[in-house]
């Protein structure tokens, strides 16, 4: 795909990048080459390729997901500036 100078100026405008005419003329063929590489990638047959998150097969070491309340409410509330009835007390924000 050929990228012309008006397209480069439009992309630069959308990206909020100030470029000169000389820079636009220099960038246009580079963007054209990048678009060509993207088109080549689109031609690759990936029908039998499994999706993956990394090049190396990794398995994450996870702990068992066990629900516990921690039973440390009083210890946590001991650090609070104010606490009432087992909850943090905060100043009123909206009147």
C-alpha positions as CSV (number, residue, x, y, z in Angstrom):
1,X,0.0,0.0,0.0
2,X,1.4,3.4,-1.0
3,X,1.1,6.1,1.6
4,X,1.1,9.6,0.1
5,X,2.1,12.9,1.8
6,X,-1.5,14.1,2.5
7,X,-2.1,10.8,4.3
8,X,1.0,11.3,6.4
9,X,-0.1,14.9,7.3
10,X,-3.5,13.5,8.3
11,X,-2.0,10.8,10.5
12,X,0.3,13.4,12.1
13,X,-2.6,15.7,12.7
14,X,-4.6,12.9,14.3
15,X,-1.6,12.1,16.5
16,X,-1.1,15.8,17.3
17,X,2.4,15.7,15.9
18,X,3.8,18.7,14.1
19,X,5.8,17.7,11.1
20,X,7.4,19.7,8.2
21,X,6.9,19.0,4.5
22,X,10.4,17.5,4.3
23,X,9.6,15.1,7.3
24,X,6.3,14.1,5.7
25,X,8.1,13.3,2.4
26,X,10.7,11.2,4.3
27,X,8.1,9.4,6.4
28,X,5.7,8.5,3.5
29,X,7.8,5.7,2.1
30,X,8.6,4.4,5.5
31,X,4.9,4.1,6.4
32,X,4.3,2.5,3.0
33,X,6.9,-0.2,3.8
34,X,5.3,-0.8,7.2
35,X,1.9,-1.2,5.6
36,X,3.4,-3.6,3.1
37,X,4.8,-5.7,6.0
38,X,1.3,-5.7,7.6
39,X,-0.2,-7.0,4.3
40,X,2.4,-9.8,4.2
41,X,1.4,-10.8,7.8
42,X,-2.2,-10.9,6.7
43,X,-1.3,-13.5,4.0
44,X,0.1,-16.0,6.5
45,X,-2.1,-19.0,7.0
46,X,-2.7,-19.4,10.8
47,X,-5.7,-21.7,10.7
48,X,-3.9,-24.6,12.6
49,X,-2.0,-22.3,15.0
50,X,-3.1,-22.3,18.6
51,X,-3.4,-18.9,20.3
52,X,-0.7,-18.3,22.8
53,X,0.2,-15.7,25.3
54,X,4.0,-16.3,25.2
55,X,6.5,-17.9,22.9
56,X,7.5,-20.4,25.7
57,X,4.8,-22.5,27.2
58,X,4.4,-21.4,30.7
59,X,2.1,-22.4,33.5
60,X,1.4,-20.0,36.3
61,X,1.9,-21.2,39.8
62,X,-1.3,-20.3,41.5
63,X,-2.5,-20.8,45.1
64,X,-5.9,-22.3,45.8
65,X,-8.6,-19.7,45.8
66,X,-10.0,-20.1,49.3
67,X,-12.3,-17.5,50.8
68,X,-11.3,-16.5,54.3
69,X,-12.3,-13.3,56.2
70,X,-8.9,-13.1,57.7
71,X,-10.5,-12.5,61.1
72,X,-8.3,-9.4,61.7
73,X,-11.0,-6.7,61.7
74,X,-10.1,-5.4,65.1
75,X,-6.4,-5.3,64.2
76,X,-7.1,-3.3,61.0
77,X,-9.5,-0.9,62.7
78,X,-6.9,-0.3,65.4
79,X,-4.9,1.7,62.8
80,X,-7.9,3.8,61.8
81,X,-8.2,7.4,63.1
82,X,-11.8,6.8,63.9
83,X,-13.9,3.6,64.0
84,X,-17.5,2.9,65.1
85,X,-19.4,-0.3,65.2
86,X,-16.7,-2.3,63.4
87,X,-16.4,0.1,60.5
88,X,-14.1,3.0,59.4
89,X,-15.6,6.4,60.2
90,X,-14.9,9.1,57.7
91,X,-15.9,12.8,57.6
92,X,-19.0,13.7,55.7
93,X,-18.0,15.0,52.2
94,X,-21.3,16.1,50.7
95,X,-23.7,18.2,52.7
